[in-house]
Structure formats: C-alpha cells, structure tokens
Amino acid sequence: MAKINCEDSRFVIEIGDGVRRSLIRHFVNYLVATIEKRGFNARDTVLFNQDVIEAEAWRLTNIVITRARLDLDDISDDLRSSEKSASEIVAEEIDSAVSETELEYLGKGPDDELSELSMLIERASGHFPEISR
C-alpha cells in the first residue's frame, strides 16, 4: 500500500436544499404566527408586505444554516464514529440553531420594541421610516 499523507482530509456533512426550503417554510410560518400573537393579521396582503416577511424568513434561514455548519465543523471528527445517521445529526444541529435564532429574534420578550420582530412588523406594514441615502 502506498504511503499517502491524508491528514488534511476531513469528514463533512452537507446541508441540502430540502433543508433550506423546509427552514424557509418554518420561518415564514413562525414569523406570521408571532406577528399574529401581537394581534395583527400577518397574512393580509393589504396590511403586510408578504415579500418582506419572506425575505426575513430567508435571512433567518441563512443564520440557522451558518450556525449549524459551524457546529457541524466543530464536531466533524466525532461524526465518523457516531451511530447516528447524517440526517439525524443535521436535524439535531438545525433544531438547536432554530431555537437559538428564534429566541434572539424576539429580543428580551415579545413586547420588546427594539426586537427584530417589532422592526419586521414596521417594515412589512409599510410604517418603517425611510432612510435617506
């Protein structure tokens, strides 16, 4: 057998497009439900710009995937000996990243005026002040 140095190799799990699509759907539903807890009809296209809500869902999805990838990179050496499947490991990391992201998104609480949710409501409902450039 040839003596090839393979020390710079590593085991990697890729997060697929299906996971991304599922996360986007999750966050659209999460944002709508969270806005509706505040007493607004978030699905009303007259009251809320649905594109703004969807764009925010994409942004949160990207945060979750970045977090999960970083966590997976940190544990990649342990993955080879794991008895769990790749999808089970990814699901655990994604669930953890989703929970962390949702908590941060709400700020100190659902009524926090400086939370990202409050700012989304302002932007999506068209009451966000324009920023001059």
C-alpha positions as CSV (number, residue, x, y, z in Angstrom):
1,M,0.0,0.0,0.0
2,A,1.3,3.5,-0.9
3,K,2.1,5.8,1.9
4,I,-0.1,8.8,1.1
5,N,-0.5,11.5,3.7
6,C,-4.2,12.2,4.1
7,E,-4.1,14.1,7.3
8,D,-5.6,17.2,5.7
9,S,-8.8,15.2,4.8
10,R,-12.0,15.5,6.9
11,F,-15.5,14.1,7.1
12,V,-18.1,16.6,6.0
13,I,-21.9,16.7,6.1
14,E,-23.6,18.9,3.6
15,I,-26.9,20.6,4.4
16,G,-29.2,20.1,1.3
17,D,-31.6,22.3,-0.5
18,G,-34.5,20.5,1.0
19,V,-33.4,21.5,4.5
20,R,-33.2,25.1,3.3
21,R,-36.7,25.0,1.8
22,S,-38.1,23.5,4.9
23,L,-36.4,26.1,7.1
24,I,-37.8,28.9,4.9
25,R,-41.3,27.5,5.3
26,H,-40.8,27.1,9.0
27,F,-39.7,30.7,9.4
28,V,-42.5,32.2,7.3
29,N,-45.0,30.3,9.5
30,Y,-43.0,31.3,12.6
31,L,-43.0,35.0,11.7
32,V,-46.7,35.0,10.7
33,A,-47.7,33.2,13.9
34,T,-45.5,35.5,16.0
35,I,-46.9,38.7,14.4
36,E,-50.4,37.3,14.8
37,K,-49.8,36.8,18.6
38,R,-49.4,40.6,18.6
39,G,-53.0,40.9,17.2
40,F,-52.2,41.6,13.6
41,N,-53.4,39.6,10.6
42,A,-50.0,38.9,9.0
43,R,-51.4,37.1,6.0
44,D,-53.5,40.1,5.0
45,T,-51.6,41.4,1.9
46,V,-53.1,44.8,2.3
47,L,-51.7,45.2,5.8
48,F,-48.4,43.3,5.4
49,N,-46.0,43.0,2.5
50,Q,-45.6,39.3,2.2
51,D,-42.2,39.7,0.3
52,V,-40.8,41.4,3.4
53,I,-41.9,38.6,5.6
54,E,-40.5,36.0,3.2
55,A,-37.2,37.9,2.9
56,E,-36.9,37.9,6.7
57,A,-37.5,34.1,6.6
58,W,-34.7,33.7,4.1
59,R,-32.4,35.8,6.3
60,L,-33.2,33.7,9.4
61,T,-32.7,30.5,7.4
62,N,-29.2,31.7,6.4
63,I,-28.4,32.4,10.0
64,V,-29.5,28.9,11.1
65,I,-27.6,27.2,8.3
66,T,-24.4,29.1,9.1
67,R,-24.7,28.2,12.8
68,A,-25.4,24.6,12.1
69,R,-22.5,24.4,9.7
70,L,-20.1,25.9,12.2
71,D,-21.3,23.5,14.9
72,L,-21.0,20.6,12.5
73,D,-17.5,21.7,11.6
74,D,-16.6,21.7,15.3
75,I,-17.8,18.1,15.8
76,S,-16.8,16.7,12.3
77,D,-14.1,14.5,13.8
78,D,-16.6,12.8,16.1
79,L,-19.1,12.2,13.3
80,R,-17.3,9.3,11.8
81,S,-17.7,7.2,14.9
82,S,-21.3,8.3,15.6
83,E,-24.0,5.7,15.4
84,K,-26.5,8.3,14.2
85,S,-27.2,8.9,10.6
86,A,-26.1,12.2,8.9
87,S,-29.7,13.3,8.7
88,E,-30.2,12.7,12.5
89,I,-27.0,14.7,13.3
90,V,-28.0,17.6,11.0
91,A,-31.6,17.6,12.4
92,E,-30.2,18.0,16.0
93,E,-27.9,20.8,14.9
94,I,-30.7,22.6,12.9
95,D,-33.2,22.2,15.7
96,S,-30.7,23.8,18.1
97,A,-29.8,26.6,15.8
98,V,-33.5,27.3,15.1
99,S,-34.3,27.6,18.8
100,E,-31.3,29.9,19.4
101,T,-32.2,32.1,16.4
102,E,-35.9,32.3,17.4
103,L,-35.0,33.4,21.0
104,E,-32.6,36.0,19.8
105,Y,-35.1,37.3,17.2
106,L,-37.7,38.1,19.9
107,G,-35.2,40.1,21.9
108,K,-35.9,40.4,25.6
109,G,-39.5,39.4,25.1
110,P,-42.3,39.5,22.5
111,D,-43.3,43.1,23.5
112,D,-39.7,44.5,23.3
113,E,-40.0,47.5,21.0
114,L,-36.4,47.0,19.8
115,S,-36.7,43.4,18.9
116,E,-36.2,42.3,15.3
117,L,-39.9,41.2,15.3
118,S,-41.0,44.7,16.1
119,M,-38.8,46.1,13.3
120,L,-40.2,43.5,10.9
121,I,-43.8,44.5,11.7
122,E,-42.9,48.1,11.0
123,R,-41.2,47.3,7.7
124,A,-43.8,44.8,6.5
125,S,-46.7,47.0,7.3
126,G,-45.2,50.0,5.5
127,H,-44.7,52.1,8.6
128,F,-40.9,51.9,8.7
129,P,-39.3,55.4,8.3
130,E,-37.4,55.7,5.0
131,I,-33.7,56.0,5.3
132,S,-32.2,58.7,3.1
133,R,-29.1,57.9,1.2
